[in-house]
Amino acid sequence: MNLSAVPRASLSDQVVERLRAEITEGRWPVGERIPPEPELMAQLGVARGTLREALRALQYTGMLEIRRGDGTFVRARSEVPGALARSGGTLSDVLEARSALEPQLARLAAQRAQEADITRIAAALDARTRSADEEWVAADVAVHEAIARAARNPILFEVYTALLPRLHDSMRNAQTREGFCRDEPRGHDDVLDAIRRRDPEAAAASAAANLTATEKWHSGLTE
């Protein structure tokens, strides 16, 4: 669809909607760079100014991140992360939110996951195991996202994925600290095993144990 004949005010809105659809429908995955401006301008049939106006609007909502000299990257699938970022919140707040969501998501995944979901989680875990240090955080977040998707509750999935940018940032910071363990099986391999066995309580318990260990590590305690 060429949008060049649409009045400028609504044209920018339509470009925003087109770009948002690419993100929300998963054609542009979280963490990846979107096509360069010339390509998007050609696809949409709009001028650079209109495109940049739309990109800035989506950056404000938290869906995109514009990195000067490096391109524009997908930050989140909805506007919720932008609202979360503007609301503030500490690492402890993020951990509390994860504790409220992740065990239930794991429980539901054990009940509802289809074979395609299990394959997706297993592939994400394999990528996490094989990833280099600079790729590990994104790979870890992908595991959590795959488990959340397997719960097959679109509302919980949107709420949880809104936390993923904060999870990514906290894990990236944690990775640089002494004593960080990147191969914790709880909440990862053990959850997948419980999902395969269709054991909701074991899946929830493993996710909760992982979060407990994370909270203790962040507070400087040891088990």
C-alpha positions, 0 to 999 in steps of 0.5 A: 500500500502506497500512503503518499496520497494521504494527508500528512497528519493521518499519513504519519498515523498510518505509518505508525500503524503499519510499523506497529503491525510489523512488530506486534505480529512478530515479523520484526522480532524483539531485539532485531534491527528493522529495515533501513530507512530507504527500504521502509520509505520505498515500501511505504511510499513516504518521505523521510520526514514522515517516516522519522516522525513515525519512528520517533512516536514508536520510540516514545511508546517503548516499542522501538529504540533508535540508536544513532549510527547503528539503526533502529531496533525493536524494543518491545511488542506493545506500548506497555514497556514504555509506560513501565519505563516512565513509571520507574521501578527498581530491580526489586520491583521487576523481580516481584513482578516476575515472581507474580507471573513466571510460576503461573506462566510455567504452570499454564505452559505445562498444561497447554503447550503444544508440540510446536511450543515445546520445540520452540522452548527447546531450541531457545534453550539450545541457543542459550547453551551455545551462545557466546557471552555477548549473545547470552542475555538475549538468548536467555530472554528468548527462553523466558519468552518462549515459555510465556508464549507456551502458556497460551494466554494472550493477556498474560503474554502481553503483560509479561513480554512488557517486562522483557526489556527490563529483564534484559537490562537487569541480566546484562548488568548482572552478567558483569558481576562476580559470581554470576552463573549463566547455566542455572537449570531451575526456570530453564531446563527443569521447567522444560522437563516439567512441561514435557511431563505435563507436570504443572506444579513441578514447572511452577516450583522450578520457575519459583526456585529460579527466582528465589535464587536470583533474588538471593544472588542480587541481594548478595546472599548465598544459598 
